[in-house]
Amino acid sequence: MVAQLKVKYYTPEEYLELEEKSDTRNEYIDGEIIAMTGGATNHNQIAGNFYRAFPLTINDKDYYIYINDVKLWIEDYRFYTYPDLMIIEGKPLYQSDNNTIVINPKVIIEVLSDSTQKYDKTEKFRAYRSLPSLQEYILISQSGYYVEQFIKQTEQQWLFNAIEGENNQLSLASIDFSISFNNLYQRIIFNS
């Protein structure tokens, strides 16, 4: 007979208290706390390349961009997570009075890894789609020049765009911003 492990469930308040003291980042999904995997150097470099380029090209437009450490709360799914990058138009809206947890990203960007890409494309995207503010979801491969772009058309319909090849660029549909793949993938060494 195999013993079953009992899953411990936490309230959102318990999670936030534990997360504040944690040395690692953890997601909260409807009562469960799940450790997030660490990012590889390519993952970090790609996110950094996008983050660095964005403020240089939007001039004085009213956008905020956050990388890695700002939590996102998705109420419909009782879900706290840390997207790789989030762009917010206008002022960030916070969950309660905690200015480390936002609820209104316009664009979410995830850099894919082998261990998270299925999750990022399915369950996580399903939760993200429930955010009324979200207009665009970007998935960036770290193993080759490839980006998947999802653009909101209606509440139930998202347009899919695959962009591939070193000489391409990613152009956001919801914000006047483009980045060439040469800049997005600057200093990336692909594993052969």
KEMI-765885 format. One record per atom (N, C-alpha, C): residue number from 0; residue in three letters; atom name; x, y, z. Coordinates in nm, 3 decimals. Layout:
# KEMI-765885
> NUM,ALA,CA,X,Y,Z
...
# end
This chain:
# KEMI-765885
> 0,MET,N,0.084,-0.117,0.000
> 0,MET,CA,0.000,0.000,0.000
> 0,MET,C,0.090,0.125,0.000
> 1,VAL,N,0.061,0.218,-0.090
> 1,VAL,CA,0.139,0.340,-0.103
> 1,VAL,C,0.075,0.449,-0.019
> 2,ALA,N,0.155,0.510,0.063
> 2,ALA,CA,0.104,0.619,0.147
> 2,ALA,C,0.087,0.744,0.061
> 3,GLN,N,-0.025,0.810,0.077
> 3,GLN,CA,-0.049,0.933,0.003
> 3,GLN,C,-0.005,1.052,0.086
> 4,LEU,N,0.065,1.143,0.020
> 4,LEU,CA,0.107,1.264,0.087
> 4,LEU,C,-0.012,1.357,0.099
> 5,LYS,N,-0.031,1.413,0.214
> 5,LYS,CA,-0.140,1.506,0.236
> 5,LYS,C,-0.092,1.645,0.198
> 6,VAL,N,-0.167,1.711,0.110
> 6,VAL,CA,-0.133,1.846,0.066
> 6,VAL,C,-0.183,1.944,0.171
> 7,LYS,N,-0.097,2.035,0.210
> 7,LYS,CA,-0.136,2.138,0.306
> 7,LYS,C,-0.188,2.258,0.228
> 8,TYR,N,-0.303,2.309,0.270
> 8,TYR,CA,-0.363,2.425,0.207
> 8,TYR,C,-0.346,2.547,0.296
> 9,TYR,N,-0.324,2.661,0.232
> 9,TYR,CA,-0.299,2.786,0.302
> 9,TYR,C,-0.401,2.890,0.257
> 10,THR,N,-0.427,2.985,0.344
> 10,THR,CA,-0.508,3.101,0.304
> 10,THR,C,-0.417,3.196,0.228
> 11,PRO,N,-0.474,3.286,0.149
> 11,PRO,CA,-0.389,3.386,0.084
> 11,PRO,C,-0.306,3.467,0.184
> 12,GLU,N,-0.362,3.496,0.299
> 12,GLU,CA,-0.290,3.572,0.401
> 12,GLU,C,-0.170,3.494,0.455
> 13,GLU,N,-0.190,3.364,0.477
> 13,GLU,CA,-0.078,3.280,0.523
> 13,GLU,C,0.032,3.274,0.418
> 14,TYR,N,-0.007,3.259,0.291
> 14,TYR,CA,0.091,3.257,0.182
> 14,TYR,C,0.172,3.386,0.181
> 15,LEU,N,0.103,3.500,0.186
> 15,LEU,CA,0.173,3.628,0.178
> 15,LEU,C,0.270,3.645,0.295
> 16,GLU,N,0.231,3.600,0.411
> 16,GLU,CA,0.319,3.608,0.526
> 16,GLU,C,0.442,3.519,0.508
> 17,LEU,N,0.421,3.397,0.461
> 17,LEU,CA,0.533,3.306,0.436
> 17,LEU,C,0.623,3.357,0.323
> 18,GLU,N,0.561,3.411,0.219
> 18,GLU,CA,0.637,3.458,0.102
> 18,GLU,C,0.726,3.576,0.139
> 19,GLU,N,0.680,3.658,0.228
> 19,GLU,CA,0.758,3.774,0.272
> 19,GLU,C,0.890,3.731,0.337
> 20,LYS,N,0.892,3.614,0.400
> 20,LYS,CA,1.011,3.564,0.470
> 20,LYS,C,1.091,3.464,0.388
> 21,SER,N,1.036,3.423,0.274
> 21,SER,CA,1.097,3.317,0.194
> 21,SER,C,1.221,3.366,0.118
> 22,ASP,N,1.320,3.277,0.106
> 22,ASP,CA,1.438,3.306,0.026
> 22,ASP,C,1.416,3.276,-0.122
> 23,THR,N,1.308,3.205,-0.153
> 23,THR,CA,1.276,3.170,-0.291
> 23,THR,C,1.138,3.225,-0.325
> 24,ARG,N,1.109,3.230,-0.454
> 24,ARG,CA,0.976,3.274,-0.498
> 24,ARG,C,0.885,3.153,-0.511
> 25,ASN,N,0.761,3.172,-0.469
> 25,ASN,CA,0.662,3.065,-0.474
> 25,ASN,C,0.532,3.119,-0.531
> 26,GLU,N,0.464,3.035,-0.608
> 26,GLU,CA,0.331,3.070,-0.655
> 26,GLU,C,0.228,3.019,-0.555
> 27,TYR,N,0.113,3.080,-0.558
> 27,TYR,CA,0.001,3.036,-0.475
> 27,TYR,C,-0.114,3.007,-0.570
> 28,ILE,N,-0.162,2.883,-0.569
> 28,ILE,CA,-0.271,2.843,-0.657
> 28,ILE,C,-0.381,2.781,-0.574
> 29,ASP,N,-0.485,2.861,-0.550
> 29,ASP,CA,-0.605,2.814,-0.480
> 29,ASP,C,-0.573,2.733,-0.355
> 30,GLY,N,-0.485,2.785,-0.271
> 30,GLY,CA,-0.455,2.721,-0.144
> 30,GLY,C,-0.322,2.648,-0.137
> 31,GLU,N,-0.267,2.612,-0.253
> 31,GLU,CA,-0.139,2.541,-0.255
> 31,GLU,C,-0.025,2.638,-0.282
> 32,ILE,N,0.088,2.614,-0.217
> 32,ILE,CA,0.209,2.691,-0.241
> 32,ILE,C,0.304,2.604,-0.322
> 33,ILE,N,0.347,2.657,-0.437
> 33,ILE,CA,0.432,2.580,-0.528
> 33,ILE,C,0.560,2.658,-0.555
> 34,ALA,N,0.674,2.595,-0.528
> 34,ALA,CA,0.803,2.659,-0.551
> 34,ALA,C,0.824,2.682,-0.699
> 35,MET,N,0.874,2.800,-0.733
> 35,MET,CA,0.906,2.832,-0.872
> 35,MET,C,1.049,2.789,-0.900
> 36,THR,N,1.071,2.741,-1.022
> 36,THR,CA,1.206,2.700,-1.060
> 36,THR,C,1.292,2.823,-1.085
> 37,GLY,N,1.420,2.807,-1.068
> 37,GLY,CA,1.514,2.916,-1.094
> 37,GLY,C,1.536,2.933,-1.243
> 38,GLY,N,1.566,3.054,-1.283
> 38,GLY,CA,1.587,3.082,-1.425
> 38,GLY,C,1.730,3.063,-1.466
> 39,ALA,N,1.749,3.018,-1.589
> 39,ALA,CA,1.883,3.003,-1.645
> 39,ALA,C,1.933,3.139,-1.692
> 40,THR,N,2.061,3.147,-1.725
> 40,THR,CA,2.119,3.275,-1.767
> 40,THR,C,2.053,3.328,-1.893
> 41,ASN,N,2.021,3.241,-1.991
> 41,ASN,CA,1.953,3.288,-2.112
> 41,ASN,C,1.818,3.349,-2.078
> 42,HIS,N,1.746,3.283,-1.989
> 42,HIS,CA,1.615,3.331,-1.945
> 42,HIS,C,1.627,3.473,-1.889
> 43,ASN,N,1.721,3.491,-1.800
> 43,ASN,CA,1.742,3.620,-1.736
> 43,ASN,C,1.788,3.726,-1.835
> 44,GLN,N,1.876,3.689,-1.926
> 44,GLN,CA,1.929,3.785,-2.024
> 44,GLN,C,1.819,3.833,-2.118
> 45,ILE,N,1.734,3.742,-2.166
> 45,ILE,CA,1.625,3.780,-2.257
> 45,ILE,C,1.528,3.876,-2.187
> 46,ALA,N,1.487,3.842,-2.065
> 46,ALA,CA,1.397,3.930,-1.990
> 46,ALA,C,1.463,4.066,-1.969
> 47,GLY,N,1.591,4.066,-1.935
> 47,GLY,CA,1.664,4.191,-1.915
> 47,GLY,C,1.676,4.273,-2.042
> 48,ASN,N,1.698,4.206,-2.155
> 48,ASN,CA,1.708,4.278,-2.283
> 48,ASN,C,1.577,4.351,-2.315
> 49,PHE,N,1.463,4.283,-2.294
> 49,PHE,CA,1.334,4.347,-2.319
> 49,PHE,C,1.314,4.463,-2.222
> 50,TYR,N,1.338,4.438,-2.095
> 50,TYR,CA,1.319,4.538,-1.990
> 50,TYR,C,1.402,4.663,-2.017
> 51,ARG,N,1.524,4.644,-2.059
> 51,ARG,CA,1.615,4.756,-2.085
> 51,ARG,C,1.569,4.837,-2.207
> 52,ALA,N,1.519,4.771,-2.310
> 52,ALA,CA,1.480,4.840,-2.433
> 52,ALA,C,1.348,4.916,-2.419
> 53,PHE,N,1.255,4.864,-2.340
> 53,PHE,CA,1.121,4.921,-2.336
> 53,PHE,C,1.118,5.068,-2.294
> 54,PRO,N,1.174,5.107,-2.181
> 54,PRO,CA,1.163,5.248,-2.141
> 54,PRO,C,1.235,5.343,-2.236
> 55,LEU,N,1.332,5.293,-2.310
> 55,LEU,CA,1.408,5.380,-2.400
> 55,LEU,C,1.327,5.421,-2.522
> 56,THR,N,1.219,5.351,-2.551
> 56,THR,CA,1.146,5.378,-2.675
> 56,THR,C,1.005,5.430,-2.653
> 57,ILE,N,0.954,5.430,-2.531
> 57,ILE,CA,0.816,5.476,-2.511
> 57,ILE,C,0.807,5.623,-2.475
> 58,ASN,N,0.922,5.691,-2.466
> 58,ASN,CA,0.929,5.833,-2.434
> 58,ASN,C,0.855,5.863,-2.304
> 59,ASP,N,0.764,5.958,-2.308
> 59,ASP,CA,0.697,5.999,-2.184
> 59,ASP,C,0.557,5.940,-2.171
> 60,LYS,N,0.530,5.831,-2.240
> 60,LYS,CA,0.398,5.768,-2.229
> 60,LYS,C,0.385,5.704,-2.091
> 61,ASP,N,0.262,5.687,-2.049
> 61,ASP,CA,0.232,5.647,-1.911
> 61,ASP,C,0.228,5.494,-1.896
> 62,TYR,N,0.346,5.432,-1.898
> 62,TYR,CA,0.357,5.288,-1.880
> 62,TYR,C,0.456,5.258,-1.768
> 63,TYR,N,0.430,5.148,-1.700
> 63,TYR,CA,0.522,5.095,-1.601
> 63,TYR,C,0.557,4.954,-1.643
> 64,ILE,N,0.683,4.918,-1.630
> 64,ILE,CA,0.725,4.781,-1.662
> 64,ILE,C,0.791,4.721,-1.539
> 65,TYR,N,0.753,4.598,-1.509
> 65,TYR,CA,0.805,4.529,-1.392
> 65,TYR,C,0.866,4.396,-1.435
> 66,ILE,N,0.973,4.358,-1.367
> 66,ILE,CA,1.044,4.235,-1.402
> 66,ILE,C,1.057,4.145,-1.279
> 67,ASN,N,1.018,4.022,-1.293
> 67,ASN,CA,1.041,3.911,-1.200
> 67,ASN,C,0.985,3.919,-1.058
> 68,ASP,N,1.007,4.025,-0.986
> 68,ASP,CA,0.980,4.023,-0.843
> 68,ASP,C,0.848,4.086,-0.799
> 69,VAL,N,0.769,4.138,-0.892
> 69,VAL,CA,0.640,4.195,-0.856
> 69,VAL,C,0.534,4.087,-0.875
> 70,LYS,N,0.456,4.066,-0.769
> 70,LYS,CA,0.352,3.962,-0.774
> 70,LYS,C,0.229,4.012,-0.848
> 71,LEU,N,0.160,3.919,-0.912
> 71,LEU,CA,0.033,3.942,-0.978
> 71,LEU,C,-0.072,3.859,-0.907
> 72,TRP,N,-0.186,3.921,-0.872
> 72,TRP,CA,-0.299,3.850,-0.812
> 72,TRP,C,-0.408,3.834,-0.916
> 73,ILE,N,-0.455,3.710,-0.934
> 73,ILE,CA,-0.565,3.681,-1.027
> 73,ILE,C,-0.679,3.626,-0.943
> 74,GLU,N,-0.773,3.711,-0.913
> 74,GLU,CA,-0.879,3.678,-0.818
> 74,GLU,C,-0.964,3.559,-0.862
> 75,ASP,N,-1.003,3.554,-0.988
> 75,ASP,CA,-1.091,3.446,-1.036
> 75,ASP,C,-1.031,3.307,-1.012
> 76,TYR,N,-0.899,3.298,-1.008
> 76,TYR,CA,-0.832,3.169,-0.991
> 76,TYR,C,-0.764,3.157,-0.855
> 77,ARG,N,-0.780,3.258,-0.770
> 77,ARG,CA,-0.710,3.260,-0.641
> 77,ARG,C,-0.562,3.223,-0.662
> 78,PHE,N,-0.496,3.307,-0.740
> 78,PHE,CA,-0.365,3.275,-0.793
> 78,PHE,C,-0.271,3.395,-0.778
> 79,TYR,N,-0.160,3.374,-0.706
> 79,TYR,CA,-0.050,3.470,-0.701
> 79,TYR,C,0.064,3.412,-0.784
> 80,THR,N,0.124,3.494,-0.868
> 80,THR,CA,0.236,3.449,-0.948
> 80,THR,C,0.330,3.566,-0.976
> 81,TYR,N,0.446,3.535,-1.030
> 81,TYR,CA,0.547,3.634,-1.064
> 81,TYR,C,0.576,3.624,-1.215
> 82,PRO,N,0.503,3.695,-1.300
> 82,PRO,CA,0.537,3.692,-1.443
> 82,PRO,C,0.679,3.744,-1.466
> 83,ASP,N,0.741,3.699,-1.572
> 83,ASP,CA,0.876,3.747,-1.602
> 83,ASP,C,0.876,3.897,-1.624
> 84,LEU,N,0.779,3.946,-1.702
> 84,LEU,CA,0.766,4.089,-1.727
> 84,LEU,C,0.618,4.125,-1.732
> 85,MET,N,0.582,4.241,-1.680
> 85,MET,CA,0.447,4.293,-1.691
> 85,MET,C,0.456,4.440,-1.730
> 86,ILE,N,0.370,4.481,-1.820
> 86,ILE,CA,0.359,4.622,-1.857
> 86,ILE,C,0.220,4.669,-1.815
> 87,ILE,N,0.215,4.778,-1.744
> 87,ILE,CA,0.089,4.836,-1.697
> 87,ILE,C,0.075,4.973,-1.759
> 88,GLU,N,-0.043,5.001,-1.813
> 88,GLU,CA,-0.072,5.133,-1.866
> 88,GLU,C,-0.141,5.215,-1.757
> 89,GLY,N,-0.095,5.337,-1.739
> 89,GLY,CA,-0.150,5.420,-1.633
> 89,GLY,C,-0.094,5.377,-1.500
> 90,LYS,N,-0.165,5.410,-1.395
> 90,LYS,CA,-0.116,5.376,-1.261
> 90,LYS,C,-0.138,5.229,-1.230
> 91,PRO,N,-0.043,5.167,-1.163
> 91,PRO,CA,-0.064,5.029,-1.118
> 91,PRO,C,-0.179,5.025,-1.017
> 92,LEU,N,-0.264,4.926,-1.031
> 92,LEU,CA,-0.368,4.900,-0.932
> 92,LEU,C,-0.318,4.787,-0.846
> 93,TYR,N,-0.331,4.804,-0.715
> 93,TYR,CA,-0.278,4.708,-0.621
> 93,TYR,C,-0.389,4.629,-0.554
> 94,GLN,N,-0.355,4.508,-0.515
> 94,GLN,CA,-0.446,4.431,-0.432
> 94,GLN,C,-0.437,4.490,-0.292
> 95,SER,N,-0.545,4.541,-0.244
> 95,SER,CA,-0.553,4.608,-0.113
> 95,SER,C,-0.448,4.719,-0.104
> 96,ASP,N,-0.385,4.734,0.012
> 96,ASP,CA,-0.287,4.841,0.029
> 96,ASP,C,-0.143,4.793,0.013
> 97,ASN,N,-0.126,4.673,-0.041
> 97,ASN,CA,0.007,4.615,-0.059
> 97,ASN,C,0.063,4.657,-0.195
> 98,ASN,N,0.167,4.739,-0.198
> 98,ASN,CA,0.219,4.788,-0.325
> 98,ASN,C,0.319,4.693,-0.390
> 99,THR,N,0.317,4.567,-0.351
> 99,THR,CA,0.401,4.467,-0.418
> 99,THR,C,0.317,4.369,-0.500
> 100,ILE,N,0.184,4.388,-0.500
> 100,ILE,CA,0.096,4.295,-0.570
> 100,ILE,C,0.004,4.375,-0.662
> 101,VAL,N,0.023,4.360,-0.793
> 101,VAL,CA,-0.057,4.433,-0.891
> 101,VAL,C,-0.170,4.345,-0.945
> 102,ILE,N,-0.269,4.411,-1.007
> 102,ILE,CA,-0.383,4.338,-1.061
> 102,ILE,C,-0.421,4.382,-1.203
> 103,ASN,N,-0.346,4.474,-1.264
> 103,ASN,CA,-0.389,4.530,-1.392
> 103,ASN,C,-0.284,4.534,-1.504
> 104,PRO,N,-0.216,4.424,-1.532
> 104,PRO,CA,-0.121,4.430,-1.644
> 104,PRO,C,-0.193,4.437,-1.779
> 105,LYS,N,-0.136,4.514,-1.868
> 105,LYS,CA,-0.187,4.521,-2.005
> 105,LYS,C,-0.118,4.415,-2.092
> 106,VAL,N,0.011,4.394,-2.065
> 106,VAL,CA,0.091,4.295,-2.139
> 106,VAL,C,0.165,4.210,-2.036
> 107,ILE,N,0.163,4.079,-2.056
> 107,ILE,CA,0.242,3.986,-1.975
> 107,ILE,C,0.336,3.913,-2.070
> 108,ILE,N,0.462,3.902,-2.028
> 108,ILE,CA,0.564,3.835,-2.108
> 108,ILE,C,0.627,3.726,-2.022
> 109,GLU,N,0.633,3.606,-2.077
> 109,GLU,CA,0.701,3.494,-2.012
> 109,GLU,C,0.812,3.445,-2.104
> 110,VAL,N,0.929,3.420,-2.047
> 110,VAL,CA,1.039,3.357,-2.121
> 110,VAL,C,1.028,3.208,-2.092
> 111,LEU,N,1.013,3.130,-2.197
> 111,LEU,CA,0.986,2.987,-2.182
> 111,LEU,C,1.111,2.909,-2.146
> 112,SER,N,1.091,2.810,-2.060
> 112,SER,CA,1.195,2.712,-2.032
> 112,SER,C,1.135,2.575,-2.056
> 113,ASP,N,1.220,2.474,-2.069
> 113,ASP,CA,1.169,2.339,-2.093
> 113,ASP,C,1.074,2.294,-1.984
> 114,SER,N,1.103,2.332,-1.860
> 114,SER,CA,1.022,2.283,-1.748
> 114,SER,C,0.891,2.360,-1.731
> 115,THR,N,0.879,2.480,-1.786
> 115,THR,CA,0.757,2.559,-1.763
> 115,THR,C,0.675,2.589,-1.887
> 116,GLN,N,0.725,2.557,-2.007
> 116,GLN,CA,0.655,2.603,-2.126
> 116,GLN,C,0.514,2.547,-2.141
> 117,LYS,N,0.491,2.422,-2.107
> 117,LYS,CA,0.356,2.367,-2.117
> 117,LYS,C,0.262,2.440,-2.021
> 118,TYR,N,0.306,2.460,-1.899
> 118,TYR,CA,0.229,2.530,-1.797
> 118,TYR,C,0.201,2.675,-1.840
> 119,ASP,N,0.303,2.745,-1.892
> 119,ASP,CA,0.286,2.884,-1.936
> 119,ASP,C,0.186,2.896,-2.049
> 120,LYS,N,0.179,2.794,-2.135
> 120,LYS,CA,0.090,2.799,-2.251
> 120,LYS,C,-0.052,2.752,-2.220
> 121,THR,N,-0.072,2.683,-2.109
> 121,THR,CA,-0.204,2.626,-2.081
> 121,THR,C,-0.266,2.685,-1.955
> 122,GLU,N,-0.243,2.624,-1.841
> 122,GLU,CA,-0.308,2.666,-1.716
> 122,GLU,C,-0.279,2.812,-1.681
> 123,LYS,N,-0.156,2.854,-1.697
> 123,LYS,CA,-0.122,2.992,-1.662
> 123,LYS,C,-0.190,3.090,-1.757
> 124,PHE,N,-0.189,3.059,-1.886
> 124,PHE,CA,-0.254,3.148,-1.983
> 124,PHE,C,-0.405,3.153,-1.958
> 125,ARG,N,-0.465,3.042,-1.920
> 125,ARG,CA,-0.608,3.042,-1.887
> 125,ARG,C,-0.636,3.139,-1.773
> 126,ALA,N,-0.554,3.137,-1.670
> 126,ALA,CA,-0.572,3.230,-1.558
> 126,ALA,C,-0.548,3.374,-1.603
> 127,TYR,N,-0.441,3.398,-1.678
> 127,TYR,CA,-0.411,3.533,-1.726
> 127,TYR,C,-0.528,3.590,-1.807
> 128,ARG,N,-0.591,3.507,-1.891
> 128,ARG,CA,-0.700,3.556,-1.976
> 128,ARG,C,-0.818,3.609,-1.896
> 129,SER,N,-0.829,3.572,-1.769
> 129,SER,CA,-0.941,3.620,-1.688
> 129,SER,C,-0.921,3.765,-1.641
> 130,LEU,N,-0.803,3.821,-1.662
> 130,LEU,CA,-0.775,3.959,-1.622
> 130,LEU,C,-0.836,4.056,-1.724
> 131,PRO,N,-0.930,4.141,-1.684
> 131,PRO,CA,-0.992,4.233,-1.779
> 131,PRO,C,-0.893,4.327,-1.847
> 132,SER,N,-0.785,4.363,-1.778
> 132,SER,CA,-0.688,4.458,-1.832
> 132,SER,C,-0.596,4.396,-1.938
> 133,LEU,N,-0.580,4.265,-1.937
> 133,LEU,CA,-0.481,4.201,-2.024
> 133,LEU,C,-0.522,4.208,-2.170
> 134,GLN,N,-0.433,4.262,-2.252
> 134,GLN,CA,-0.457,4.274,-2.396
> 134,GLN,C,-0.361,4.189,-2.480
> 135,GLU,N,-0.250,4.148,-2.419
> 135,GLU,CA,-0.148,4.079,-2.497
> 135,GLU,C,-0.065,3.987,-2.407
> 136,TYR,N,-0.036,3.868,-2.460
> 136,TYR,CA,0.046,3.770,-2.388
> 136,TYR,C,0.156,3.726,-2.482
> 137,ILE,N,0.280,3.738,-2.437
> 137,ILE,CA,0.397,3.709,-2.519
> 137,ILE,C,0.477,3.595,-2.456
> 138,LEU,N,0.511,3.495,-2.535
> 138,LEU,CA,0.594,3.383,-2.490
> 138,LEU,C,0.721,3.384,-2.574
> 139,ILE,N,0.835,3.396,-2.508
> 139,ILE,CA,0.963,3.407,-2.578
> 139,ILE,C,1.044,3.281,-2.553
> 140,SER,N,1.084,3.214,-2.660
> 140,SER,CA,1.170,3.096,-2.650
> 140,SER,C,1.310,3.140,-2.611
> 141,GLN,N,1.375,3.059,-2.529
> 141,GLN,CA,1.516,3.087,-2.499
> 141,GLN,C,1.608,2.989,-2.570
> 142,SER,N,1.550,2.903,-2.654
> 142,SER,CA,1.633,2.805,-2.724
> 142,SER,C,1.646,2.834,-2.873
> 143,GLY,N,1.586,2.943,-2.921
> 143,GLY,CA,1.595,2.981,-3.061
> 143,GLY,C,1.520,3.110,-3.085
> 144,TYR,N,1.534,3.167,-3.203
> 144,TYR,CA,1.468,3.293,-3.237
> 144,TYR,C,1.319,3.265,-3.265
> 145,TYR,N,1.240,3.263,-3.160
> 145,TYR,CA,1.099,3.227,-3.175
> 145,TYR,C,1.015,3.291,-3.064
> 146,VAL,N,0.907,3.358,-3.104
> 146,VAL,CA,0.815,3.423,-3.011
> 146,VAL,C,0.672,3.388,-3.050
> 147,GLU,N,0.590,3.359,-2.950
> 147,GLU,CA,0.446,3.341,-2.971
> 147,GLU,C,0.376,3.461,-2.908
> 148,GLN,N,0.287,3.522,-2.986
> 148,GLN,CA,0.216,3.642,-2.944
> 148,GLN,C,0.067,3.614,-2.949
> 149,PHE,N,-0.002,3.643,-2.839
> 149,PHE,CA,-0.147,3.628,-2.831
> 149,PHE,C,-0.206,3.766,-2.808
> 150,ILE,N,-0.296,3.808,-2.898
> 150,ILE,CA,-0.354,3.942,-2.892
> 150,ILE,C,-0.505,3.928,-2.871
> 151,LYS,N,-0.555,3.993,-2.767
> 151,LYS,CA,-0.697,3.983,-2.734
> 151,LYS,C,-0.781,4.051,-2.842
> 152,GLN,N,-0.880,3.978,-2.892
> 152,GLN,CA,-0.975,4.032,-2.990
> 152,GLN,C,-1.109,4.061,-2.922
> 153,THR,N,-1.158,3.961,-2.849
> 153,THR,CA,-1.279,3.973,-2.768
> 153,THR,C,-1.253,3.896,-2.639
> 154,GLU,N,-1.351,3.893,-2.550
> 154,GLU,CA,-1.335,3.819,-2.424
> 154,GLU,C,-1.303,3.671,-2.448
> 155,GLN,N,-1.354,3.617,-2.557
> 155,GLN,CA,-1.338,3.474,-2.584
> 155,GLN,C,-1.242,3.444,-2.699
> 156,GLN,N,-1.186,3.545,-2.761
> 156,GLN,CA,-1.105,3.520,-2.880
> 156,GLN,C,-0.971,3.592,-2.871
> 157,TRP,N,-0.865,3.515,-2.896
> 157,TRP,CA,-0.728,3.568,-2.897
> 157,TRP,C,-0.665,3.532,-3.031
> 158,LEU,N,-0.601,3.629,-3.094
> 158,LEU,CA,-0.531,3.609,-3.220
> 158,LEU,C,-0.390,3.559,-3.190
> 159,PHE,N,-0.350,3.450,-3.256
> 159,PHE,CA,-0.217,3.392,-3.237
> 159,PHE,C,-0.126,3.435,-3.351
> 160,ASN,N,-0.004,3.475,-3.315
> 160,ASN,CA,0.095,3.515,-3.413
> 160,ASN,C,0.227,3.450,-3.376
> 161,ALA,N,0.285,3.371,-3.465
> 161,ALA,CA,0.416,3.309,-3.443
> 161,ALA,C,0.520,3.389,-3.521
> 162,ILE,N,0.627,3.427,-3.454
> 162,ILE,CA,0.734,3.506,-3.516
> 162,ILE,C,0.863,3.426,-3.501
> 163,GLU,N,0.927,3.397,-3.613
> 163,GLU,CA,1.044,3.309,-3.610
> 163,GLU,C,1.152,3.360,-3.703
> 164,GLY,N,1.276,3.344,-3.660
> 164,GLY,CA,1.389,3.379,-3.745
> 164,GLY,C,1.467,3.498,-3.692
> 165,GLU,N,1.595,3.490,-3.703
> 165,GLU,CA,1.686,3.589,-3.646
> 165,GLU,C,1.660,3.731,-3.693
> 166,ASN,N,1.616,3.749,-3.818
> 166,ASN,CA,1.599,3.883,-3.874
> 166,ASN,C,1.459,3.940,-3.854
> 167,ASN,N,1.382,3.885,-3.762
> 167,ASN,CA,1.247,3.933,-3.735
> 167,ASN,C,1.247,4.030,-3.618
> 168,GLN,N,1.128,4.075,-3.584
> 168,GLN,CA,1.111,4.160,-3.467
> 168,GLN,C,0.976,4.132,-3.403
> 169,LEU,N,0.967,4.164,-3.275
> 169,LEU,CA,0.842,4.156,-3.201
> 169,LEU,C,0.784,4.296,-3.196
> 170,SER,N,0.662,4.312,-3.249
> 170,SER,CA,0.590,4.440,-3.241
> 170,SER,C,0.465,4.417,-3.158
> 171,LEU,N,0.455,4.487,-3.047
> 171,LEU,CA,0.337,4.475,-2.964
> 171,LEU,C,0.217,4.536,-3.037
> 172,ALA,N,0.102,4.475,-3.020
> 172,ALA,CA,-0.020,4.525,-3.084
> 172,ALA,C,-0.091,4.627,-2.997
> 173,SER,N,-0.075,4.615,-2.867
> 173,SER,CA,-0.151,4.700,-2.774
> 173,SER,C,-0.073,4.824,-2.729
> 174,ILE,N,0.055,4.829,-2.760
> 174,ILE,CA,0.142,4.941,-2.724
> 174,ILE,C,0.235,4.966,-2.843
> 175,ASP,N,0.262,5.091,-2.871
> 175,ASP,CA,0.351,5.124,-2.982
> 175,ASP,C,0.495,5.096,-2.941
> 176,PHE,N,0.535,4.969,-2.958
> 176,PHE,CA,0.669,4.927,-2.919
> 176,PHE,C,0.711,4.807,-3.004
> 177,SER,N,0.834,4.812,-3.054
> 177,SER,CA,0.893,4.700,-3.128
> 177,SER,C,1.035,4.678,-3.079
> 178,ILE,N,1.076,4.552,-3.085
> 178,ILE,CA,1.214,4.518,-3.053
> 178,ILE,C,1.261,4.414,-3.154
> 179,SER,N,1.376,4.437,-3.214
> 179,SER,CA,1.430,4.341,-3.310
> 179,SER,C,1.475,4.216,-3.235
> 180,PHE,N,1.473,4.103,-3.304
> 180,PHE,CA,1.525,3.982,-3.242
> 180,PHE,C,1.673,3.994,-3.210
> 181,ASN,N,1.746,4.072,-3.291
> 181,ASN,CA,1.888,4.093,-3.260
> 181,ASN,C,1.905,4.158,-3.123
> 182,ASN,N,1.817,4.252,-3.088
> 182,ASN,CA,1.824,4.316,-2.956
> 182,ASN,C,1.764,4.228,-2.848
> 183,LEU,N,1.652,4.162,-2.878
> 183,LEU,CA,1.588,4.075,-2.780
> 183,LEU,C,1.680,3.960,-2.739
> 184,TYR,N,1.750,3.905,-2.836
> 184,TYR,CA,1.837,3.789,-2.812
> 184,TYR,C,1.985,3.828,-2.802
> 185,GLN,N,2.011,3.955,-2.777
> 185,GLN,CA,2.150,4.001,-2.765
> 185,GLN,C,2.223,3.924,-2.654
> 186,ARG,N,2.340,3.873,-2.687
> 186,ARG,CA,2.429,3.801,-2.595
> 186,ARG,C,2.372,3.666,-2.551
> 187,ILE,N,2.282,3.609,-2.630
> 187,ILE,CA,2.228,3.476,-2.600
> 187,ILE,C,2.308,3.372,-2.675
> 188,ILE,N,2.347,3.268,-2.604
> 188,ILE,CA,2.417,3.155,-2.664
> 188,ILE,C,2.320,3.037,-2.659
> 189,PHE,N,2.274,2.998,-2.777
> 189,PHE,CA,2.178,2.887,-2.784
> 189,PHE,C,2.251,2.755,-2.769
> 190,ASN,N,2.191,2.664,-2.692
> 190,ASN,CA,2.247,2.530,-2.678
> 190,ASN,C,2.222,2.454,-2.806
> 191,SER,N,2.323,2.383,-2.854
> 191,SER,CA,2.305,2.307,-2.979
> 191,SER,C,2.260,2.167,-2.954
# end
